């Protein structure tokens, strides 16, 4: 089955005007770029500015998330410890 979407002509004109205000596209180019991005003016402007979608990292299991959080906590703890030890050694040398 094909997806059919209906967009009002007035809404398309509003979206074209938004894109024109935020970019240096003319009306024809704005209409073309909007159609490329599914008539989403925000995505069209982001594409013009070179902003890419952030890829969401999917956790495959609960265990992976648990171990990820444990690694993060242990790394931050060891970094804090190393900073404290370094400060104490500097104070002793003075």
Secondary structure, DSSP 8 states (H G I E B T S, - for coil): --------HHHHHHHHHHHHHHSS--HHHHHHHHHHTTT-HHHHHHHHHT-----------HHHHHHHHHHHHHHHHHHHHHHHHHHHHHHHH-
